[in-house]
Amino acid sequence: MIVEAGLHDSPPAPRTGGWSALWSGRPMRARLMVVAVIINAVAALVSGAVIILKARTATQVETAASLAVAEPLVAETLQVLQDAPVSGLFPILDLRFRTVRHVRVSLLDAAGAPVVTGDEARRRSGEVKPRAPAWFARMIAPPVQRHEVPLVLRGTRIGTALVTTEPGDEIDEIWGYALALGLTGAALSLAMLATLYLAFGRLLSPLARLADGLTRLEQQDYSPRLDRPDTRELAVIAARFNRLAEALEAARAANRDLNRRLLTAQDDERRRTALELHDEFGPCLFALEANSSSIARIGATLDEPARGRLRQRTDDIAAIVRRVQVINRGLLSRLRPAGLGQAPLAQCLDLLLRDLARHNPGVTIEGRFAPLRRGYGDLVDLTVYRCVQEGVTNALRHARAAAIRVEVAEAADGTRLDLSVSDDGIGLAPEPALGHGLPGMRERVAALGGRLAIAGAAAGTVLSVAIPIEPPGAGEAAA
């Protein structure tokens, strides 16, 4: 678990049931593609319905026309062949009826028996099965019609021509047309969907960059700027995002400058207070102690019981003075660590750890300070000192650690000071209670433009601090 200043996780979006659960939370690109697919599907259904209705009407017209042609054809053939023998009439009629489409003509003799000529038998044996599926044929095919045309030769009825509508070839042609149209439409739809997918990705890519920029803003990183997209609406959003980032960055800079000045004012006030305590209060306490000793020496010349009573009073005064001196030294240490600013920073930190180890003999406290400069300025030095002091104190009070390790080092480029305090204690609580120490450290670190984080390790806790510093060439000499 990591606790970091200024970082909060957004709560998950609420989930809804039903169809909305399949739609909510989906990427905009996916939603637009679903809408495009639905539009294509509806267009395909409407086009199919129109094709079927038109095809059904056309088939009815074609079969009706073929049926109307068949009867005059029989009468014309019989009129031409009045002098022909009866045996040759049926093959000739069969040949004439082959040219008529969308109908089937069956010849019956005078007794009503089917007459099958050799040519017709060969034709039937070589018939090709329809290409259209049965379901398509059922939707297209009109009702079957049958007409009986009597065959009269020289005044005698020699048979009957049974004309039946048969729109199979017309349905096959419509099926081929519909299949070609459907395949062409499917290919065009797939090409259109692929084009839309790429186009949506290009159009919506600025939104992904916007989301990434907002995430960085949430993490208090105000440096990202968005390029101006080609789309006017997205360009307006990008411009406003950039202005917002600039305003937040300026506000943070102003706030950081204000905090730095407040810290400087506080440190100056503490320095003056410590100086007054040291220069004014300390000599007064020393004078009280000296006067108490003088009074004790004078009282030694008196007789009993006045000498005993006076000695008791001078001993009480001396004890009170020593107690006040201890309190004064503690106040001085809290207001301004001794030697900070006069001695090298590494030496001050080492003395701090030795003092803490002396007061906690059961805990091993180690410090590793890479070659550091003599100092990094009052604010940075005091912030590093306070972070080490507060981090080790928290580990001693709350972590029940047996070993504490402190490391302070400059980054490789010399622009950052890294500090870590790690222990082998019980780790972080699920909901750690925050006192005044950790918020105070965060405020100081944030005022310097740094970052502070507390992480639970495999065993124990790690406090990490990164503070930006000026490079060595900025006027500070390396230690």
C-alpha positions, 0 to 999 in steps of 0.5 A, a space after each residue: 500500500 502506498 500513501 502519497 500526498 495529493 493522490 486519490 483514486 476515483 470511485 468506480 462507475 456504478 453498474 446497471 443491469 439489463 441491456 444498459 450493462 452491455 452498453 455502459 462503460 464501453 469505449 466510444 469507438 466501440 459504441 460508434 461501430 455498433 451504431 454503424 453495424 446496426 445501421 448497416 443491418 437495418 439497411 440490409 433488411 430494408 433492401 432485402 424486403 424491397 428486393 423480395 417485394 419487387 421480385 414477387 411482383 415481377 415474377 407474377 407479371 412474367 408468369 402471367 405474360 407467359 401464360 397469356 402467350 401459351 394459349 395463342 401459340 397452341 391455336 396458331 400451331 394447330 391452325 398451321 398443322 391442320 393437314 399434318 398427321 396426328 402422330 407428328 403433331 405432339 413432337 411439333 407442339 413440344 418443340 414450340 413450347 420449349 421457347 415459352 418461359 415460366 410455364 410448363 406444358 404437358 400434352 395429354 392425348 384424347 384419353 387424358 393420358 400423358 404424351 411424352 415425346 423422345 425430345 421431352 423425355 431427354 429434356 426432362 432427364 437433363 433438367 438442372 436443379 434450381 439454384 435458389 434456396 427453397 425458403 427464397 423460392 417460397 417468398 418469391 413464387 406466386 400462386 401456381 396457375 393451370 390452364 387447359 387448352 384443347 387440341 382440336 385437329 380438323 374438327 376432332 379433339 385429339 388431346 389437351 395441352 395442360 399449361 402450368 405456371 413454373 417461375 423457377 428460372 425467373 426465381 433463379 435469376 432473381 436469386 443470382 441477382 440478389 446474391 451478387 447484390 448481397 455479396 457486393 453490399 457485404 463487401 462494401 459494408 466491411 470496407 466501410 466498417 474498416 474505414 470507419 474503424 480507422 477514422 474513428 480511431 484517428 478522430 478519437 485519439 485526441 480523447 485518449 491523450 486528453 484522458 492521459 493528460 487529465 490523469 496526470 493533472 489528477 496526480 498534480 503533474 501540470 506539465 502536459 500540453 495537448 497538440 491542437 487536433 484537426 477537429 474543431 470541437 476537439 481543438 476547443 477542448 484541447 485549447 481549454 485543457 492547455 489553459 487549465 493546465 497552465 492556470 493550475 501550474 501557475 497556481 501551484 507555483 504561486 502556492 509553492 512560492 507562498 509556502 516557501 516564504 511562509 516556511 522561510 518566515 517561520 524558520 526565521 522566527 524560530 531562529 530569532 526565538 532560539 537566539 533569544 532563548 540562548 542569548 537571554 534566557 540561558 544567561 539568566 538561568 546561569 545567573 540564577 544558578 550562580 546566585 544560588 551557589 553564592 547564597 549557599 556559600 553565605 548560608 554555610 556561615 550561619 548557625 543552625 537551624 537557619 543554615 540547614 533551612 537555607 541549604 534546602 532552599 538553595 538546593 531546591 532552586 538549583 534543581 529547578 534551574 537545572 530542570 529549566 535548563 534541560 527544557 530550554 535545551 529541548 526547546 532550542 533543539 526543536 526550534 533550531 537543531 544545534 549546528 545546522 548551517 554551521 556544520 556539514 549536513 551529513 555530520 548533523 544527521 549523524 549526530 541526530 541518529 547517534 542521539 536517537 540511538 542513545 535514547 533507544 538502546 534496544 534499536 539499531 539505527 544506521 545512517 548512510 549518507 553518500 558524499 553530500 555537499 556541505 549544505 543545500 540552503 537553510 530550507 532544504 537542510 532543515 527539511 531533510 533534518 526534520 524528515 529524518 527526525 520525524 521518520 525515525 521517531 515514527 518508526 520508534 513509536 509506532 512500528 516497534 522496529 528492531 532496526 532502522 536504516 536511513 539513507 540520504 544521497 544526491 541523484 546522479 544528475 545532481 538535481 534531486 536529493 533522495 531520502 529514505 527511512 526504512 524499518 523492519 517493524 509491523 508495517 502500515 495499519 490498514 487505515 493509518 492515523 495521521 498525526 501532525 508530524 507527517 502532514 508537517 513533513 508533506 507541507 515542507 516537502 511540497 513547498 520545495 517542489 518535492 514528493 513524499 511517499 510512504 510504502 509498506 514493504 515486505 517487512 516494515 515501512 519505507 518513507 521516501 522523500 525526493 527534494 529538487 536541489 540546484 545543481 552543483 554549478 549553481 554556487 554551492 560547493 560540493 562537500 
